[in-house]
Amino acid sequence: MKVYIHIFSFLLISALANAQKATQFSWLVGTWKMNAGSGYVIEQWKQLNDSTFRGKSLFVKAPGDSMLQESIELSFRKGEWSYNPTVVDQNNRQPVKFQVIFIGKGEFICENPVHDFPQRIAYRRIKNSLFASIEGTRNGKYSKVNFDFLIE
């Protein structure tokens, strides 16, 4: 009987730990919009389960005229979180894995030091704004691109 109680306790603690980890990213869920001059960029996030979030980025020229730019999976596998974007016209439409190296309240940073560009991706939510950035070395020079979204 004691063995069953220990196994049940372990499973319960593991499930609670995973659920708690997933709540670290719940602030990301929603539809975010950024003006892009000739249109706007929409980034949409949803939580699929206690270890997976899905995102997608669309460029919208006009209502009904949108183009998928990338799809993203933020997932907890084998004891670590990773951010895995699949960009439509890059890497043969294969995802690129970025390891999440920092998780704070309403923010995270992930890295892939061997990727061509970017090597670092960061997200931070402040109230109704979502600030994302990509950065790293491109053609031997440091570059950073900011994306400033508002909740829709």
C-alpha positions in Angstrom: 0.0 0.0 0.0 2.9 2.4 0.8 4.3 1.9 -2.6 1.1 3.0 -4.3 0.9 6.1 -2.1 4.5 7.0 -3.0 3.8 6.5 -6.7 0.5 8.4 -6.5 2.3 11.3 -4.6 5.1 11.4 -7.2 2.6 11.5 -10.1 0.6 14.2 -8.4 3.6 16.3 -7.7 4.9 15.9 -11.3 1.5 16.9 -12.7 1.3 20.0 -10.4 4.9 21.0 -11.3 4.1 20.8 -15.0 0.9 22.8 -14.6 2.8 25.4 -12.6 5.5 25.6 -15.3 2.8 26.2 -18.0 1.3 29.1 -16.0 4.7 30.9 -16.4 3.7 31.5 -20.0 -0.1 32.0 -19.7 0.4 35.8 -20.1 1.4 35.1 -23.7 -2.0 33.8 -24.7 -4.1 36.1 -26.9 -4.0 38.1 -30.1 -1.3 40.7 -30.5 -1.2 43.4 -33.2 1.5 45.7 -34.5 1.3 48.4 -37.1 3.8 47.7 -39.9 3.3 50.6 -42.3 1.7 48.9 -45.3 -0.4 46.7 -43.1 0.0 45.1 -39.7 1.4 42.0 -38.0 -0.7 39.8 -35.9 0.8 37.3 -33.5 -1.7 34.8 -32.0 -1.0 32.5 -29.1 -3.0 29.7 -27.5 -2.3 27.1 -24.8 -2.8 23.5 -26.1 -2.1 21.7 -22.8 0.1 21.9 -19.7 3.3 21.7 -21.7 2.6 23.2 -25.2 1.7 26.6 -26.5 1.1 27.4 -30.2 1.7 30.7 -31.9 1.5 32.0 -35.4 2.5 35.3 -37.0 0.6 36.7 -39.9 1.1 39.8 -42.1 -2.2 41.5 -42.9 -2.4 44.0 -45.8 -6.2 44.4 -45.6 -9.1 42.5 -44.0 -9.2 39.1 -45.6 -5.7 39.5 -47.2 -3.2 37.9 -44.8 -0.1 35.8 -45.2 1.4 33.3 -42.7 4.9 34.3 -41.8 5.8 31.7 -39.2 4.3 29.2 -36.8 5.8 28.6 -33.4 5.7 25.9 -30.7 6.7 26.8 -27.2 7.0 23.4 -25.4 8.2 21.6 -22.3 10.0 18.4 -23.3 12.6 16.3 -21.5 12.8 18.7 -18.6 13.3 22.0 -20.6 11.3 24.6 -22.4 12.1 25.3 -26.0 10.8 27.9 -28.5 10.6 26.4 -32.0 9.7 28.7 -34.9 9.0 27.5 -38.4 9.5 30.4 -40.8 7.6 30.0 -44.1 10.5 30.8 -46.5 13.5 29.6 -44.4 15.2 26.4 -43.2 13.2 24.3 -45.7 10.1 24.9 -43.6 11.7 23.0 -40.7 11.5 24.3 -37.1 14.6 25.8 -35.5 15.0 25.0 -31.8 15.8 27.8 -29.3 16.4 26.8 -25.7 14.6 28.9 -23.1 17.4 30.1 -20.9 15.4 32.6 -18.7 11.9 32.7 -17.4 10.7 35.7 -15.4 7.3 37.1 -14.5 5.8 38.0 -17.8 9.0 37.5 -19.8 11.4 34.9 -21.3 14.6 34.7 -23.3 15.7 31.9 -25.6 18.9 31.2 -27.5 20.4 29.2 -30.2 24.0 30.3 -30.5 24.7 28.3 -33.7 21.7 29.7 -35.7 22.6 32.1 -38.5 20.2 34.9 -37.3 18.8 35.5 -34.8 20.7 33.8 -32.0 18.5 35.2 -29.3 14.7 35.8 -29.0 13.1 37.6 -26.1 9.5 38.4 -25.1 8.2 40.6 -22.4 4.7 41.7 -21.5 4.0 44.9 -19.7 0.3 45.6 -19.1 -1.4 45.4 -22.6 1.8 45.5 -24.6 4.0 42.7 -25.8 7.6 43.5 -26.6 9.5 40.9 -28.6 12.9 41.1 -30.1 15.3 39.1 -32.2 19.0 39.7 -32.0 22.4 38.4 -32.8 25.2 38.6 -35.3 24.4 38.9 -39.0 27.1 39.2 -41.6 29.6 39.8 -38.9 27.7 42.7 -37.3 25.4 42.8 -34.3 21.7 43.4 -35.2 18.5 43.7 -33.2 15.0 44.0 -34.4 12.1 45.0 -32.0 8.5 44.1 -32.4 6.1 46.1 -30.2 2.6 44.6 -30.1 -0.7 45.6 -28.4 -3.3 43.2 -27.2 -6.2 43.1 -29.6 
